[in-house]
Amino acid sequence: MDRSGLALTVGFAVETVRENAPLVHCVAPRAATSFVAEVLHGAGASSVVTGTSPEALGSGLTADSVMFDLGTLASEWSDAINPTVAQLRSQGTPWVLDATPLGRETLRADRVRGLLGHRPTVIRASSAEVDGVKLEATDGALALGASEVRVLWEGQEVAVLAGSEMLGQVPGVRAAVTALMAACSTATGPVEAALAGAAWLALAADRAEEHSRGPASFRIALVDALATVHGDEVADYLTRS
């Protein structure tokens, strides 16, 4: 699909998320819990943000999509994780894996390979290799980058502008972008979902910077902007990236 076609699909995905209000279950860092929930609700989705207990993971099986933060999984590993992911895959529920380490914590190659074996819908990471494991999206999309996001699939690549530099002053942004990708995966394919999540938040961040005086007001303005930008505006932003 050419870039203009991708952009149209991305715009449609944004409006579909807003209309359908999908439930996104997130296993995210505790420090990011509040912001992840605010971003999802600002985008029109619903959220449940939990840890990795068997009961919490089990509730994710009824969600419309699921986001797992690998750094959180590493620090709170549960034997229920792999069976839960396998069931999500078998029942056709989109699931997104953020494979970015938290700080300097190692993630264990065996766990990374095990999760990748369940073929995430989208893999999000800062680089293409994590603890010696090469990240490949077998039949999904790979979104790389700490700020500007590059979405790769089947030998193709599309970059999305990074958005306002003030994003770096808000804790939880990385997890929030990945959660948006999970929300968009309920409305479209892996590539378009990854692009939609990245472009939606980047455009909202640019808008938010115009109405903020510092990190606190920027955070509030960002959630407001997520609720007000239109799908066609996100599509146009993608074509300009």
Secondary structure, DSSP 8 states (H G I E B T S, - for coil): --HHHHHHHHHHHHHHHHHH--EEEEE--GGGHHHHHHHHHHTT-EEEEE-S-HHHHHHGGGSSEEEEEHHHHHHT--TTHHHHHHHHHHTT--EEEE---STT----HHHHHHHHTT--SEEEESSSEETTEE---SSSEEEE-SSSEEEEETTEEEEE----GGGGGSTTHHHHHHHHHHHHTTTS-HHHHHHHHHHHHHHHHHHHHTT-SSHHHHHHHHHHHHHH--HHHHHHHHHH-
